[in-house]
Amino acid sequence: MKIKDTIDRIPGGLMIVPLFLGALINTVDQLHLPFIMEFLKSLGVSPTADGHHEFLRIGGFSEALFKNGANTLCALFLFCAGSQMNLRVGGIALKKGVILTTSKYAAGITIGFIWGILSDPVSGFLGLSTMAIIAAMTNGNGGMYAALTGQYGNRSDVGATAVLSLNDGPFFTLMALGMMGSQFPIIAFVAVLLPIAIGMLLGNLDPKVRDFLAPAENIVIPFFAFALGANMNLKNFFNSEVVLAGLVLALMTIIISGGFMVIAFKIFKQKSYIAPWAEASTAGNAVATPAAIAAAATVASGTGLMTAAEAQVYQDIVAIATAQISVATITTALLVPFAVILADKYQRKRGIIGTLEDDELRKSLERQNTVKSVPERGLGGVQGE
């Protein structure tokens, strides 16, 4: 059976398929069907606190991994992802990476802030929270970016991936929520970001550590995705607050964050806009951000900077925000390649070839202008003489 190949054909499949599978099993559990509970009872499964028997609550290693392991597995993922953040970047690639990261972040904060002001920061228009908007719009799909710029972009576009990897995880979302008034103590940032920082340090000190941890980054994804899904109910995926909100979130990510990045490239006189459109996506990693924010809120509650009620607000929107971001992830994965292809065709009609570096492109355009400025000669001499 070609299970892995089938999953790979689904946009964000390594994250989305296990997440939906976990949600499906949990949904069946929450139906509390008598014949299922009787079967589990016959196996000796202990009842939950409310007296039910559930597949995902059988105890032991199974429950620890598949039901309760989301935070631990997310931490391991962030550690491995941090180890792949290469800080040795070329000058032009560094410049592009900073421009893209900053402008994408600015787009996410701006829309999240406006959305919260005009509606409600917890459950605004379409049920979208400020947290969900910022998490989705500031975190781009690095794998798709690398693939698209590798085909349609130039060397420095691809090299910018190293800087763009810094937007993986919850850091930027935490920082944005802090700027908007949420009181997260320093220790909350440290507690969430320490795995990334240690991974980044080790990966940059020793390339062999980076190589050793590289496979683990993808290996962990389906496990923490399943555990996240195992705490969600599929009924949340089939309502307007998820499907419609997720689609709107995807379009905002592509159009608005892509537009912000294109404008930033224009300001800094970059000629090709392949990289901005390639980064106008929502990463599968962003699905884990609501859970990480909720964990940080719990830490904040423990230190007294947040009340228990304020921390509970973040806990309560984890499921719906995760579902909305999942829809945005799939949608942007389908649409962003088309945006890049259209941008490439538009540029080529104007003589801008995205695979050339700016200096190469400048020389190419100069040659084209020189050729156009030379009078055409017919059989009888120079035309117009």
N, C-alpha and C positions, 0 to 999 in steps of 0.2 A: 504493500500500500504506500502511495506517495503522499503521506500526511504532511510532511514538511513542505514539499513543493506546492501542495494545495494552499497551505497557510501563507506561503510566500507570495502567492498570486493575489492575495487580499491586501489592499492598502493598510499598512499598520497591523497586519495579521498577527505578528508575533505577540503583540500586546492585546489586540482587540478580541481575537478568537478565545484565548484562555479567559479573558475577563467576562465575555458573554457566557462561556461554559460554566464558570463559577457562579455567575448570576442566575443561570438556568437552574442549576442544582439547588441553590439557595431558595429560589422561587418555589420549587417543588417542596422543599422543606417547610416553607412558610405557609403552604396550603394545608399542612397537617392532615394529609389524607390518612384515614384510618388503617387501610390495608398496608400502607408503607410503615406506619408507626408500629403496627402489630408485628410486621416482619423484623424491624429493627429491635423491638422488644424481645422477640424470640431469640435473637442473637446475643442478648445480654447487654444491649446498649442502655446506659443510664439515662434517665429523663433529664431534661433541662430544668432550670429553675421554675419555669411555668408549667412543667409537667408533660412536655412534648418530647417525642423522639425524633431526631433529625440525622440525616446522612453526614452532615458536616460537624456534628457534635458527638462523635463516638469516642472522643478522648484520645490519649496517647499521642504518638508522633503524627498521626494523620490529621487530627484536629489542630495540632501545633503548626503544621506546615500549610494545610489547605484552608484553614479558617482564621487562625490567629497570627499567621506569620507575615502579614502584610508589612508592618512597620520594620521588622527585622530584615526582611528581604529587600524592602525599599532602601534601607540603609546600606546593605551590601551592594545594591545596584549603584547607588550614588558614589560609594567608595571606588568601584570599578570604573564608573564613568569619569570620575575625577582623575584617575590614573591615565586616561587617554587625552587629557587636556595638555597639549604640547605648547609650552610657553616660548619655544624657539621659533619665531615666525619672521619671515622676510619683511622688509620695510613696507613695500606696496601692499602685500597681503595683510600685514598688521593694520595699515591704514584702512583698508577696505573692511576688515573684520570689526574694527572699532566703529566705523561709520554705520555699518549694518546693525551691529548690536545696539548701539545708542539710539538710532532712529526707530528700530523695531520696539525697543523698550519705551521710548517716548510715545509711540502710537498706542501701545497697550495701556500705559498709565493715563493718557489723555482720554481715551474712550471709556476706560473703567471709571475714571473720576466723573466725567460728564454723565455717564449712565447712572451712577450712584446719586448724583445731585438731582437729576431730572426724575428719577423714580425712587429706588430704594437700594442701598448698597448690599443688602442681604438677599432680597427677592424682588428685583426690579422688573422692568418690562420683560415679558415672556418668561419670567422666572429666572432671569440671568442675574447672578451676583457679580459684584465688582471683582471678587476673588477669581471666579471662573473666567471672566473676560481677560484679566491681566495674565492669568496662568496660561490661557490659550494663545493670546496674541503676542506674548513676549518670548515664547519657547518654540523655536523652529525645528523642523525635522532635519537634523544634521546629515543623516544618511541620504535622504533625497536631495538635499542641497549639493552634497558632494557628487552625486551621480549626475545631476542636471548640469552643474557647472563643469564637470568633467567632459560632458558631451558638447555643451553649447557655450561654455565660458572659457576663460584663459587660465594660465597657471596661477596668477595671483588671486583670482576668484576662488579657485580650489583651495589655495593656501589659507584663505580667510576662515576656513572651517575650524582651524585651531583656536581662533578667538571666539567664534560663534559657539563653540562647545561650552563656553562659560555660562551661556544662558540655560544649560541643562539643569533641571532641578528647581527647587523652590526659592532659591536665594533672591532673585529679582522680585518675585511676587511678595515675599516677606518684607523686602525693603519698601516696596510700593505701598503695601498696607500700613506699614509703620509711618510713612510720610502722610498717609491719609488719616492718621489719628489713632490707629490700633496700637495699644501699648505692649510691644514685645520687648522683654528685657534682653540685654546682651547675651545672657546665657541661652535664651531661646534660639538666637541666631547660631551660637556656638554649637548647641546640641544638634541642630539640624544640619549645619554645614561642616562640622568636624570630619565626618566620613569623606566628604568631597575634598577637603583641604589635605587630609592625610594621604588620600589616593593621589592627588595632584603632586604633592611633595615627593612621594616615592616614585611615581611615574616619571618625573622630570630628573630625579637624581640618578635613576638607573633605568635605561631603556629596556633592560631585560625584565624588570618588574612590570613595565607597561605591556610588553609583549606577553608576559605570563598572565596578566589580568584581562587582556583584550577579549579572549573568548568568553570569559565569565560574564562580561557586560551583557551579552545577548542571552546567555544561558539563564541568567536570573530573571529576565523580563517576563517570560510566561508564568513563572511561579508567583511573583508578586502580583501580576495581573490577575491570576486566578484567585488569589487570596483577597484582592480588592473586590473582585466580582462576587466572591462568596459572602460578602457583607452587603450586597445590593439585591434589589428585587426587580425582576424584569418589567413589572408593571410600570416602573419609573421610566422605562425606555420608550414606552408607547403612549405618551401623552404630549400635549403641545409644549409643555415646559422643557421637554428634552429634545424631541425631533425638530420642531420649528426653531427653538432656541439654539440648538446645535448648528443648524443650517445658517442661521443669521450670524452666529459667532464665526463660522467658517468664512462667510462672505466678508465680514468685517476684517478678519485676519488677512485675507488675500487682498482685498481692495484698499483698505485703509493702511494696514502696516506695509503692504507693498508700495502704496503711493508715498508714504512717509520716506521709505528707503530710496525710492527713485528721486524724490526731491532732494534728499541729502546727497545722493550721488551727483546730481546736477550742480548743487552748491559747491561741491568739491571737484567739479569739472571732470568727472569720470564720463567717458564717452559711451561705454556699453552698460546696459541696464539688465543684463542677464542675471547677475548675482542678486539684486533686490527681489526680483520675481521668484527666483529659486528659493529664497529664504522666507517667502510670504506664506508660510504653512504653520500648522500646529503639530508639534512633536507628540509621538506616543508617550514620551516621558512625562508630558504635562498631565497625563491622566493620574499620575501619582501625587501631583502637587497638592490637591485639596487635603489628602490624608496627612501629608507632611505639615501643612499649615495648621491643621487641627491638632497635631502633636505639639507644635510650637505653642499653640494657644493653651494647651494643657499645662505646659511648663510655665507659661506666663501666669496662669491661674494659681499655680503652686507658689509663685513668688509674690503674689499679691498685686501685680500690675494689672491683672484682669480679674473681674469677678467670675465666679463659677458659671453664672448665667451668660456672661459675655463669651467665655470659652465654649460653652455649650452651643452657642449660635454657630460657631465654626464646625463643631461636630455634626450638627443637624443638617448642614448643607453639603457635607462631603459626598453623599450618594448622588444627589441630583447634579452637583457640579461635575463629578466624575463622569456621569452619563453624558452630560452636555459636551464636555471636552472630548469624549470618545467619538461622538457624532462629528464634531469639528475636525478631529484627526482624520477620520475616514474621508470626509468631504474635501478637505484641503489636499489630501494625498491624491485624490482623483483629479482635482481641478488645476493645481499648481503646474504640473507638467504642460498642460495646454496653455497656461499663461506664459510660460517660458518659450514655448514654440511660437506663439503669436508675437512675443517681443522680438524673438530672433528674426522672424520674417519681416517685421516692421523695420528693424534696424538694417537688415541687409538691403532693403529697397533704397536705403539712404547711404549705402556704401559702408556701413559700420558692421564689421565682422567680429562677433563676440569672442571668437577663439584667439584673437590677436591682442597682445598687450597694448597699452595706450601708445607707447613709442612706435611700435610696429604699425599700429592702426593709423597714427599720424602720418607716417611715411607713405602708407598705402593710399591715404586720402590725398596727400600731396601729389603722388604720381598720377592719380586719377584726374586731379584738377589740371595738372600739366598737360596730360593727353587731351583733355577737353579744350584747353586754351590754344592748342596747335591747329591752325586752319586745315580743313580737309582739302585734299588735292584730287581733282578729277582728272580725266584723260587729257583735258585741254589746259591743265595748269591749276592754279589755286582758284577755288570757287570765289566768285565775287570780284575777280580782277578784271 
